[in-house]
């Protein structure tokens, strides 16, 4: 029996691998993850990808296909005690004859080192088959010992076509919106898919809100127009976390766009950061660094422009600061580039740190000398 009170995104979660949409690079029928899930021979894995790409849905599919006991916990609300309870359940041969379980930990990067360490011996001896899901780079956020005992699979944002397929299916599925008389053009569904930016959960939530808040017309239909869809899904969802991987990925792309003399790309990544609420002074500092490191002596005025822009951004603030940042970013991006000063100081620092560089020659020292009984600075011109 389908519980229609649950969110549409939950109800439309795939039950089998055949229902699963997207991620063909790891779930194609000739791929290792597909084969291990079908054969129920799964080893510990880490699923890494942005929100709404299907990590939790894949865990649900595994829970429906495995013969092992499946236990789910969320790292946000769980601790070492929950891990111990899961281990005790797995080792209870009366309730669990296999003596092992699949433990799904959502948001595993939220566990601290102590909590992650508590898993190690049980992952090592096979009591626990770990499935960890994370939106952050596991090589930075997950214990190295756990990583070494797991296979890491990177899930990509779903394509617009993938999301369109899920939306289309939800209109007729019994567990979806099949009980409603809905009229909606494919072009409208595609716009919802495009606005969701690879997050199928956002797309389904938007469609559900559109259906539930639209009145039935005189013909008995709920008609979803482009305008209604736009109101319900709102602006294009930016996959950006000011403290997560996307923050560092975006700022790296911004700097490399200026370095690569691509002003259009620089403005795009600048806009992406500002749209997500990035600190404009932080962006200004990145432009100053690029002006010094990448433009350098090819156009020394770039550093003057960048530092002036940073001062102006501090004084003015948003939203006008966006114009100042754009001016400076375009100036740096379109300037000729020379990193000779950067390379030079790096080599000099390396020499000073690692070589015997001798003493300062006498003729350029600020050495005191006695002449005619008076102490004076001695130098040779």
RORODREN-794398 format. One record per residue (C-alpha): residue in three letters; x, y, z. Coordinates in pm, 1 decimal. Layout:
N
{aa: ALA u: X v: Y w: Z}
...
***
This chain:
381
{aa: UNK u: 0.0 v: 0.0 w: 0.0}
{aa: UNK u: 143.2 v: 336.9 w: -106.1}
{aa: UNK u: 150.2 v: 609.3 w: 159.2}
{aa: UNK u: 57.9 v: 919.1 w: -40.9}
{aa: UNK u: 131.8 v: 1139.2 w: 260.2}
{aa: UNK u: 502.0 v: 1089.4 w: 207.7}
{aa: UNK u: 685.9 v: 1330.8 w: -26.2}
{aa: UNK u: 674.8 v: 1251.0 w: -396.0}
{aa: UNK u: 1055.2 v: 1230.5 w: -408.3}
{aa: UNK u: 1048.0 v: 952.4 w: -148.7}
{aa: UNK u: 761.6 v: 765.3 w: -317.1}
{aa: UNK u: 938.4 v: 772.6 w: -653.3}
{aa: UNK u: 1261.2 v: 626.1 w: -517.4}
{aa: UNK u: 1359.6 v: 321.7 w: -727.6}
{aa: UNK u: 1292.8 v: -21.0 w: -580.5}
{aa: UNK u: 1521.4 v: -219.6 w: -814.3}
{aa: UNK u: 1824.5 v: -150.8 w: -1029.0}
{aa: UNK u: 1602.0 v: -161.7 w: -1337.0}
{aa: UNK u: 1404.1 v: 130.6 w: -1193.6}
{aa: UNK u: 1720.3 v: 330.0 w: -1122.4}
{aa: UNK u: 1781.2 v: 621.3 w: -1362.5}
{aa: UNK u: 2126.2 v: 759.8 w: -1442.1}
{aa: UNK u: 2481.4 v: 682.6 w: -1327.0}
{aa: UNK u: 2544.3 v: 451.4 w: -1620.9}
{aa: UNK u: 2919.4 v: 492.2 w: -1570.8}
{aa: UNK u: 2897.7 v: 280.3 w: -1252.6}
{aa: UNK u: 2561.1 v: 104.8 w: -1287.3}
{aa: UNK u: 2568.7 v: -7.9 w: -1647.6}
{aa: UNK u: 2508.5 v: -381.9 w: -1675.7}
{aa: UNK u: 2876.1 v: -446.8 w: -1748.9}
{aa: UNK u: 3001.3 v: -231.8 w: -1458.6}
{aa: UNK u: 3142.4 v: -367.2 w: -1133.5}
{aa: UNK u: 2891.5 v: -200.6 w: -899.1}
{aa: UNK u: 2592.2 v: -333.1 w: -1093.8}
{aa: UNK u: 2734.7 v: -685.6 w: -1097.1}
{aa: UNK u: 2813.8 v: -688.9 w: -724.9}
{aa: UNK u: 2469.1 v: -557.4 w: -628.3}
{aa: UNK u: 2288.7 v: -809.8 w: -849.2}
{aa: UNK u: 2504.1 v: -1096.7 w: -717.2}
{aa: UNK u: 2468.5 v: -967.4 w: -359.0}
{aa: UNK u: 2847.1 v: -980.1 w: -321.2}
{aa: UNK u: 2890.4 v: -619.7 w: -218.7}
{aa: UNK u: 3203.3 v: -505.1 w: -34.8}
{aa: UNK u: 3231.0 v: -177.0 w: 156.6}
{aa: UNK u: 3173.8 v: 126.9 w: -65.8}
{aa: UNK u: 3162.4 v: 505.5 w: -38.8}
{aa: UNK u: 2909.0 v: 685.7 w: -258.9}
{aa: UNK u: 3022.9 v: 1041.0 w: -330.9}
{aa: UNK u: 2812.4 v: 1292.3 w: -519.8}
{aa: UNK u: 2604.3 v: 1612.0 w: -502.6}
{aa: UNK u: 2259.7 v: 1627.2 w: -339.7}
{aa: UNK u: 1981.8 v: 1458.8 w: -534.3}
{aa: UNK u: 2204.8 v: 1243.7 w: -755.6}
{aa: UNK u: 2075.0 v: 913.0 w: -616.4}
{aa: UNK u: 2305.1 v: 803.6 w: -332.1}
{aa: UNK u: 2029.2 v: 723.7 w: -83.8}
{aa: UNK u: 1812.4 v: 574.6 w: -358.9}
{aa: UNK u: 2092.9 v: 337.3 w: -450.8}
{aa: UNK u: 2121.3 v: 233.5 w: -85.3}
{aa: UNK u: 1747.0 v: 161.2 w: -81.1}
{aa: UNK u: 1784.1 v: -54.8 w: -392.3}
{aa: UNK u: 2060.0 v: -250.4 w: -220.2}
{aa: UNK u: 1843.3 v: -292.0 w: 89.7}
{aa: UNK u: 1569.2 v: -443.0 w: -129.5}
{aa: UNK u: 1803.4 v: -691.2 w: -299.8}
{aa: UNK u: 2045.3 v: -809.3 w: -31.2}
{aa: UNK u: 2001.2 v: -1118.1 w: 184.1}
{aa: UNK u: 2197.8 v: -952.2 w: 464.2}
{aa: UNK u: 2040.8 v: -747.2 w: 739.0}
{aa: UNK u: 2030.5 v: -382.7 w: 629.2}
{aa: UNK u: 2073.4 v: -110.3 w: 892.0}
{aa: UNK u: 2054.7 v: 261.7 w: 819.0}
{aa: UNK u: 2178.9 v: 544.5 w: 1038.3}
{aa: UNK u: 2236.7 v: 913.8 w: 974.4}
{aa: UNK u: 2565.7 v: 1062.5 w: 1086.7}
{aa: UNK u: 2395.8 v: 1391.6 w: 1173.5}
{aa: UNK u: 2183.3 v: 1235.4 w: 1448.1}
{aa: UNK u: 2383.1 v: 923.4 w: 1538.8}
{aa: UNK u: 2695.0 v: 849.1 w: 1739.9}
{aa: UNK u: 2921.9 v: 568.6 w: 1859.7}
{aa: UNK u: 2634.9 v: 413.9 w: 2061.4}
{aa: UNK u: 2429.9 v: 370.3 w: 1742.7}
{aa: UNK u: 2726.6 v: 206.2 w: 1571.6}
{aa: UNK u: 2767.9 v: -35.0 w: 1864.6}
{aa: UNK u: 2396.6 v: -120.3 w: 1854.2}
{aa: UNK u: 2424.7 v: -199.2 w: 1484.6}
{aa: UNK u: 2727.3 v: -422.4 w: 1550.0}
{aa: UNK u: 2547.6 v: -607.0 w: 1831.0}
{aa: UNK u: 2250.6 v: -664.2 w: 1602.3}
{aa: UNK u: 2477.3 v: -798.1 w: 1329.0}
{aa: UNK u: 2657.2 v: -1033.4 w: 1568.4}
{aa: UNK u: 2336.0 v: -1171.8 w: 1722.7}
{aa: UNK u: 2328.0 v: -1509.4 w: 1547.0}
{aa: UNK u: 1977.0 v: -1580.5 w: 1673.2}
{aa: UNK u: 1831.1 v: -1275.9 w: 1497.8}
{aa: UNK u: 2091.8 v: -1258.6 w: 1223.1}
{aa: UNK u: 2234.5 v: -1602.4 w: 1133.7}
{aa: UNK u: 2477.4 v: -1461.8 w: 875.1}
{aa: UNK u: 2662.3 v: -1271.7 w: 1149.5}
{aa: UNK u: 2708.9 v: -966.6 w: 929.0}
{aa: UNK u: 2508.2 v: -668.5 w: 811.4}
{aa: UNK u: 2509.5 v: -390.5 w: 556.1}
{aa: UNK u: 2538.1 v: -62.9 w: 744.6}
{aa: UNK u: 2433.2 v: 244.2 w: 546.9}
{aa: UNK u: 2562.8 v: 569.2 w: 694.8}
{aa: UNK u: 2418.1 v: 879.0 w: 532.6}
{aa: UNK u: 2631.5 v: 1194.9 w: 551.5}
{aa: UNK u: 2926.9 v: 987.6 w: 673.2}
{aa: UNK u: 3157.8 v: 1290.9 w: 651.7}
{aa: UNK u: 2968.5 v: 1428.0 w: 954.1}
{aa: UNK u: 3118.8 v: 1156.9 w: 1174.0}
{aa: UNK u: 3429.3 v: 1269.5 w: 1362.2}
{aa: UNK u: 3751.5 v: 1068.1 w: 1368.9}
{aa: UNK u: 3654.8 v: 879.2 w: 1686.1}
{aa: UNK u: 3320.8 v: 774.9 w: 1540.2}
{aa: UNK u: 3478.6 v: 664.1 w: 1213.3}
{aa: UNK u: 3750.9 v: 474.1 w: 1399.7}
{aa: UNK u: 3480.8 v: 278.6 w: 1584.2}
{aa: UNK u: 3382.0 v: 120.6 w: 1251.6}
{aa: UNK u: 3730.1 v: 6.4 w: 1151.2}
{aa: UNK u: 3765.5 v: -333.5 w: 1323.6}
{aa: UNK u: 3421.0 v: -444.9 w: 1210.5}
{aa: UNK u: 3473.2 v: -336.8 w: 851.3}
{aa: UNK u: 3812.0 v: -509.4 w: 867.6}
{aa: UNK u: 3675.9 v: -846.1 w: 987.9}
{aa: UNK u: 3370.9 v: -837.0 w: 761.5}
{aa: UNK u: 3105.1 v: -802.9 w: 1030.3}
{aa: UNK u: 2996.7 v: -478.1 w: 864.4}
{aa: UNK u: 2966.1 v: -410.9 w: 493.5}
{aa: UNK u: 2978.3 v: -32.8 w: 495.8}
{aa: UNK u: 2790.1 v: 189.6 w: 254.6}
{aa: UNK u: 2879.6 v: 550.4 w: 322.6}
{aa: UNK u: 2710.2 v: 839.3 w: 141.6}
{aa: UNK u: 2867.5 v: 1184.1 w: 130.2}
{aa: UNK u: 2841.7 v: 1509.5 w: -60.0}
{aa: UNK u: 3202.1 v: 1596.5 w: 30.1}
{aa: UNK u: 3523.4 v: 1460.0 w: -115.7}
{aa: UNK u: 3578.8 v: 1141.6 w: 90.2}
{aa: UNK u: 3954.7 v: 1156.8 w: 37.6}
{aa: UNK u: 3950.3 v: 1473.0 w: 251.9}
{aa: UNK u: 3663.4 v: 1401.4 w: 490.5}
{aa: UNK u: 3667.4 v: 1025.4 w: 556.5}
{aa: UNK u: 3923.8 v: 834.5 w: 762.8}
{aa: UNK u: 4207.9 v: 711.8 w: 538.8}
{aa: UNK u: 4184.2 v: 364.8 w: 694.0}
{aa: UNK u: 3815.5 v: 341.8 w: 597.4}
{aa: UNK u: 3891.2 v: 465.2 w: 246.4}
{aa: UNK u: 4158.2 v: 197.8 w: 203.3}
{aa: UNK u: 3903.7 v: -70.8 w: 294.6}
{aa: UNK u: 3631.8 v: 61.6 w: 62.7}
{aa: UNK u: 3566.4 v: 124.8 w: -303.8}
{aa: UNK u: 3482.9 v: 488.2 w: -380.6}
{aa: UNK u: 3220.2 v: 557.2 w: -647.7}
{aa: UNK u: 3167.2 v: 912.1 w: -774.0}
{aa: UNK u: 2805.9 v: 984.6 w: -871.5}
{aa: UNK u: 2743.5 v: 1266.2 w: -1118.2}
{aa: UNK u: 2454.6 v: 1514.6 w: -1117.7}
{aa: UNK u: 2167.5 v: 1366.4 w: -1315.4}
{aa: UNK u: 2126.4 v: 1494.1 w: -1669.0}
{aa: UNK u: 1819.8 v: 1695.5 w: -1768.9}
{aa: UNK u: 1705.4 v: 1396.1 w: -1974.8}
{aa: UNK u: 1734.3 v: 1163.9 w: -1673.7}
{aa: UNK u: 1526.8 v: 1398.8 w: -1458.9}
{aa: UNK u: 1270.0 v: 1442.3 w: -1737.4}
{aa: UNK u: 1224.2 v: 1063.0 w: -1746.0}
{aa: UNK u: 1160.1 v: 1052.5 w: -1370.4}
{aa: UNK u: 913.4 v: 1343.6 w: -1389.0}
{aa: UNK u: 730.3 v: 1180.9 w: -1679.7}
{aa: UNK u: 705.9 v: 852.0 w: -1493.6}
{aa: UNK u: 579.2 v: 1021.5 w: -1176.7}
{aa: UNK u: 272.3 v: 1151.8 w: -1363.5}
{aa: UNK u: 139.8 v: 800.8 w: -1429.7}
{aa: UNK u: 289.2 v: 590.4 w: -1148.5}
{aa: UNK u: 48.9 v: 475.2 w: -877.4}
{aa: UNK u: 304.3 v: 565.0 w: -612.7}
{aa: UNK u: 351.2 v: 902.4 w: -780.1}
{aa: UNK u: 83.8 v: 1139.3 w: -912.5}
{aa: UNK u: -111.7 v: 881.2 w: -1108.2}
{aa: UNK u: -429.3 v: 941.6 w: -906.4}
{aa: UNK u: -450.0 v: 1301.8 w: -1032.1}
{aa: UNK u: -576.1 v: 1421.6 w: -1372.3}
{aa: UNK u: -278.1 v: 1630.4 w: -1473.9}
{aa: UNK u: -217.5 v: 1820.0 w: -1795.7}
{aa: UNK u: 139.7 v: 1933.2 w: -1850.3}
{aa: UNK u: 344.8 v: 1976.5 w: -2166.1}
{aa: UNK u: 675.2 v: 1794.6 w: -2208.3}
{aa: UNK u: 839.4 v: 2133.2 w: -2262.5}
{aa: UNK u: 725.2 v: 2239.6 w: -1913.3}
{aa: UNK u: 864.4 v: 1922.8 w: -1757.6}
{aa: UNK u: 1193.8 v: 1983.8 w: -1936.1}
{aa: UNK u: 1210.7 v: 2336.2 w: -1795.4}
{aa: UNK u: 1158.2 v: 2196.0 w: -1445.4}
{aa: UNK u: 1439.0 v: 1947.6 w: -1512.1}
{aa: UNK u: 1672.5 v: 2222.5 w: -1631.8}
{aa: UNK u: 1598.2 v: 2442.6 w: -1331.9}
{aa: UNK u: 1672.2 v: 2162.8 w: -1084.5}
{aa: UNK u: 2040.5 v: 2159.3 w: -1187.6}
{aa: UNK u: 2090.0 v: 1783.7 w: -1166.0}
{aa: UNK u: 1893.2 v: 1734.8 w: -842.0}
{aa: UNK u: 1595.7 v: 1505.3 w: -906.0}
{aa: UNK u: 1462.9 v: 1566.8 w: -554.9}
{aa: UNK u: 1427.3 v: 1938.2 w: -628.4}
{aa: UNK u: 1247.8 v: 1863.0 w: -955.4}
{aa: UNK u: 1000.1 v: 1621.3 w: -796.3}
{aa: UNK u: 935.1 v: 1853.2 w: -502.8}
{aa: UNK u: 864.4 v: 2138.3 w: -743.6}
{aa: UNK u: 625.9 v: 1929.2 w: -952.5}
{aa: UNK u: 445.0 v: 1806.4 w: -642.8}
{aa: UNK u: 396.6 v: 2160.7 w: -511.2}
{aa: UNK u: 266.9 v: 2267.6 w: -853.0}
{aa: UNK u: 9.4 v: 1987.1 w: -858.2}
{aa: UNK u: -106.0 v: 2026.6 w: -498.2}
{aa: UNK u: -146.8 v: 2405.3 w: -520.3}
{aa: UNK u: -322.3 v: 2426.1 w: -858.0}
{aa: UNK u: -701.8 v: 2415.1 w: -869.9}
{aa: UNK u: -891.8 v: 2168.5 w: -1083.1}
{aa: UNK u: -1040.5 v: 2338.1 w: -1390.3}
{aa: UNK u: -1397.6 v: 2297.6 w: -1514.5}
{aa: UNK u: -1293.5 v: 1993.5 w: -1719.4}
{aa: UNK u: -1158.1 v: 1816.5 w: -1415.1}
{aa: UNK u: -789.0 v: 1864.0 w: -1497.6}
{aa: UNK u: -497.3 v: 2014.9 w: -1308.0}
{aa: UNK u: -314.1 v: 2212.3 w: -1575.3}
{aa: UNK u: 50.4 v: 2294.1 w: -1503.1}
{aa: UNK u: 176.3 v: 2584.3 w: -1713.2}
{aa: UNK u: 526.9 v: 2724.0 w: -1750.2}
{aa: UNK u: 432.9 v: 3009.2 w: -1516.2}
{aa: UNK u: 307.7 v: 2775.5 w: -1243.6}
{aa: UNK u: 616.3 v: 2554.9 w: -1275.9}
{aa: UNK u: 844.2 v: 2857.3 w: -1252.0}
{aa: UNK u: 673.5 v: 2973.8 w: -932.6}
{aa: UNK u: 702.3 v: 2631.4 w: -771.2}
{aa: UNK u: 1060.7 v: 2548.1 w: -867.0}
{aa: UNK u: 1170.8 v: 2914.4 w: -854.5}
{aa: UNK u: 1522.1 v: 3004.1 w: -965.9}
{aa: UNK u: 1776.9 v: 2758.3 w: -1096.5}
{aa: UNK u: 1922.1 v: 2571.3 w: -802.3}
{aa: UNK u: 2293.2 v: 2634.0 w: -752.8}
{aa: UNK u: 2496.5 v: 2338.0 w: -628.8}
{aa: UNK u: 2721.0 v: 2542.6 w: -402.7}
{aa: UNK u: 2819.8 v: 2515.9 w: -40.1}
{aa: UNK u: 3032.8 v: 2796.4 w: 98.9}
{aa: UNK u: 3215.0 v: 2551.2 w: 325.6}
{aa: UNK u: 3217.0 v: 2240.5 w: 110.3}
{aa: UNK u: 3385.8 v: 2100.4 w: -198.5}
{aa: UNK u: 3181.5 v: 2316.0 w: -435.2}
{aa: UNK u: 3320.6 v: 2628.7 w: -268.3}
{aa: UNK u: 3678.9 v: 2525.3 w: -340.5}
{aa: UNK u: 3594.9 v: 2391.4 w: -686.2}
{aa: UNK u: 3428.5 v: 2717.3 w: -783.5}
{aa: UNK u: 3703.2 v: 2945.0 w: -653.9}
{aa: UNK u: 3963.3 v: 2726.9 w: -827.1}
{aa: UNK u: 3771.1 v: 2759.2 w: -1153.8}
{aa: UNK u: 3742.4 v: 3136.7 w: -1104.0}
{aa: UNK u: 4116.8 v: 3179.9 w: -1053.6}
{aa: UNK u: 4206.3 v: 2949.4 w: -1342.9}
{aa: UNK u: 3968.0 v: 3136.2 w: -1571.8}
{aa: UNK u: 4148.4 v: 3463.6 w: -1499.3}
{aa: UNK u: 4483.5 v: 3288.2 w: -1538.6}
{aa: UNK u: 4368.8 v: 3139.5 w: -1869.4}
{aa: UNK u: 4260.6 v: 3482.0 w: -2002.2}
{aa: UNK u: 3893.4 v: 3382.0 w: -2026.4}
{aa: UNK u: 3687.5 v: 3680.4 w: -1902.9}
{aa: UNK u: 3352.3 v: 3514.7 w: -1980.1}
{aa: UNK u: 3435.9 v: 3214.3 w: -1763.2}
{aa: UNK u: 3570.7 v: 3441.3 w: -1489.5}
{aa: UNK u: 3242.0 v: 3634.5 w: -1481.1}
{aa: UNK u: 3043.3 v: 3310.2 w: -1478.5}
{aa: UNK u: 3224.5 v: 3167.9 w: -1176.0}
{aa: UNK u: 3213.3 v: 3507.6 w: -1006.2}
{aa: UNK u: 2835.1 v: 3519.3 w: -1058.9}
{aa: UNK u: 2799.2 v: 3162.7 w: -933.4}
{aa: UNK u: 2981.6 v: 3250.7 w: -612.4}
{aa: UNK u: 2789.2 v: 3572.5 w: -551.5}
{aa: UNK u: 2456.5 v: 3401.5 w: -623.3}
{aa: UNK u: 2539.2 v: 3147.3 w: -351.8}
{aa: UNK u: 2615.6 v: 3422.2 w: -99.0}
{aa: UNK u: 2995.3 v: 3415.3 w: -113.5}
{aa: UNK u: 3173.4 v: 3696.3 w: 72.4}
{aa: UNK u: 3259.7 v: 3962.2 w: -191.5}
{aa: UNK u: 3575.4 v: 4059.2 w: -1.6}
{aa: UNK u: 3692.8 v: 3698.4 w: -28.4}
{aa: UNK u: 3644.2 v: 3715.4 w: -406.6}
{aa: UNK u: 3830.6 v: 4046.6 w: -416.8}
{aa: UNK u: 4128.0 v: 3891.5 w: -236.7}
{aa: UNK u: 4140.7 v: 3614.0 w: -498.8}
{aa: UNK u: 4158.2 v: 3877.5 w: -772.8}
{aa: UNK u: 4444.7 v: 4054.2 w: -590.8}
{aa: UNK u: 4635.0 v: 3725.6 w: -569.4}
{aa: UNK u: 4579.1 v: 3653.8 w: -940.1}
{aa: UNK u: 4695.3 v: 4004.2 w: -1030.8}
{aa: UNK u: 5021.5 v: 3954.8 w: -841.2}
{aa: UNK u: 5086.6 v: 3589.1 w: -922.7}
{aa: UNK u: 4963.7 v: 3550.3 w: -1279.8}
{aa: UNK u: 4973.0 v: 3898.6 w: -1436.3}
{aa: UNK u: 5274.8 v: 4020.0 w: -1244.8}
{aa: UNK u: 5531.3 v: 4223.5 w: -1432.9}
{aa: UNK u: 5345.9 v: 4189.6 w: -1764.9}
{aa: UNK u: 5106.2 v: 4456.4 w: -1637.2}
{aa: UNK u: 5194.5 v: 4590.2 w: -1289.3}
{aa: UNK u: 4886.5 v: 4814.6 w: -1300.2}
{aa: UNK u: 4666.7 v: 4506.0 w: -1258.4}
{aa: UNK u: 4770.0 v: 4484.9 w: -894.0}
{aa: UNK u: 4678.3 v: 4851.4 w: -847.7}
{aa: UNK u: 4334.6 v: 4790.0 w: -1001.2}
{aa: UNK u: 4280.1 v: 4475.2 w: -791.9}
{aa: UNK u: 4376.0 v: 4632.7 w: -459.2}
{aa: UNK u: 4163.9 v: 4939.5 w: -536.6}
{aa: UNK u: 3874.3 v: 4707.9 w: -616.0}
{aa: UNK u: 3915.3 v: 4525.1 w: -285.3}
{aa: UNK u: 3911.4 v: 4855.0 w: -97.2}
{aa: UNK u: 3605.0 v: 4972.0 w: -290.8}
{aa: UNK u: 3422.1 v: 4643.5 w: -227.3}
{aa: UNK u: 3490.1 v: 4679.9 w: 145.3}
{aa: UNK u: 3354.7 v: 5034.9 w: 142.7}
{aa: UNK u: 3050.9 v: 4980.9 w: -82.8}
{aa: UNK u: 2932.8 v: 4624.4 w: -17.6}
{aa: UNK u: 2672.8 v: 4429.6 w: -212.0}
{aa: UNK u: 2492.4 v: 4454.8 w: -445.1}
{aa: UNK u: 2701.1 v: 4728.8 w: -610.2}
{aa: UNK u: 3022.3 v: 4541.8 w: -523.0}
{aa: UNK u: 2938.3 v: 4293.7 w: -800.0}
{aa: UNK u: 3020.7 v: 4564.0 w: -1060.7}
{aa: UNK u: 3354.5 v: 4644.6 w: -899.9}
{aa: UNK u: 3446.6 v: 4276.2 w: -880.8}
{aa: UNK u: 3345.1 v: 4224.6 w: -1242.9}
{aa: UNK u: 3560.8 v: 4519.0 w: -1356.0}
{aa: UNK u: 3865.3 v: 4387.4 w: -1171.7}
{aa: UNK u: 3815.9 v: 4024.6 w: -1277.3}
{aa: UNK u: 3782.9 v: 4118.3 w: -1644.8}
{aa: UNK u: 4087.2 v: 4346.9 w: -1622.9}
{aa: UNK u: 4300.7 v: 4069.3 w: -1473.9}
{aa: UNK u: 4166.9 v: 3808.9 w: -1716.3}
{aa: UNK u: 4238.1 v: 4020.5 w: -2024.8}
{aa: UNK u: 4583.4 v: 4136.7 w: -1912.8}
{aa: UNK u: 4901.5 v: 3978.6 w: -2046.4}
{aa: UNK u: 5046.8 v: 3723.8 w: -1808.6}
{aa: UNK u: 5390.1 v: 3683.7 w: -1653.6}
{aa: UNK u: 5471.2 v: 3476.5 w: -1346.1}
{aa: UNK u: 5844.9 v: 3549.9 w: -1353.5}
{aa: UNK u: 5838.4 v: 3733.5 w: -1019.6}
{aa: UNK u: 5640.9 v: 3450.1 w: -859.0}
{aa: UNK u: 5878.8 v: 3183.6 w: -990.7}
{aa: UNK u: 6178.1 v: 3395.0 w: -895.8}
{aa: UNK u: 6080.7 v: 3441.0 w: -531.7}
{aa: UNK u: 5991.1 v: 3070.9 w: -503.4}
{aa: UNK u: 6338.7 v: 2972.2 w: -627.0}
{aa: UNK u: 6503.9 v: 3226.0 w: -398.5}
{aa: UNK u: 6312.3 v: 3096.7 w: -96.7}
{aa: UNK u: 6406.9 v: 2740.0 w: -185.6}
{aa: UNK u: 6775.7 v: 2837.2 w: -207.9}
{aa: UNK u: 6765.3 v: 3018.5 w: 125.7}
{aa: UNK u: 6594.7 v: 2723.5 w: 293.7}
{aa: UNK u: 6801.2 v: 2442.6 w: 144.1}
{aa: UNK u: 7144.2 v: 2573.1 w: 37.2}
{aa: UNK u: 7447.4 v: 2736.7 w: 188.0}
{aa: UNK u: 7403.9 v: 3084.7 w: 43.1}
{aa: UNK u: 7708.6 v: 3231.6 w: 216.9}
{aa: UNK u: 7727.2 v: 3573.9 w: 374.9}
{aa: UNK u: 7626.0 v: 3914.4 w: 246.4}
{aa: UNK u: 7911.8 v: 4074.0 w: 46.0}
{aa: UNK u: 8089.8 v: 4351.3 w: 235.5}
{aa: UNK u: 8031.6 v: 4617.2 w: -28.7}
{aa: UNK u: 7651.1 v: 4595.9 w: 5.0}
{aa: UNK u: 7631.6 v: 4559.0 w: 381.3}
{aa: UNK u: 7506.7 v: 4832.2 w: 611.1}
{aa: UNK u: 7831.5 v: 4799.7 w: 811.2}
{aa: UNK u: 7940.2 v: 5056.8 w: 1075.3}
{aa: UNK u: 8292.8 v: 5194.8 w: 1032.3}
{aa: UNK u: 8514.4 v: 5435.2 w: 1227.1}
{aa: UNK u: 8653.4 v: 5733.0 w: 1032.2}
{aa: UNK u: 8829.7 v: 6022.3 w: 1198.2}
{aa: UNK u: 8702.0 v: 5910.7 w: 1534.6}
{aa: UNK u: 8340.4 v: 5928.2 w: 1422.8}
{aa: UNK u: 8105.7 v: 5634.7 w: 1385.2}
{aa: UNK u: 7941.6 v: 5644.3 w: 1046.2}
{aa: UNK u: 7785.3 v: 5410.9 w: 790.6}
{aa: UNK u: 8038.5 v: 5274.3 w: 543.0}
{aa: UNK u: 7948.8 v: 5185.8 w: 192.9}
{aa: UNK u: 8102.5 v: 5184.9 w: -148.5}
{aa: UNK u: 7917.9 v: 5333.4 w: -441.9}
***
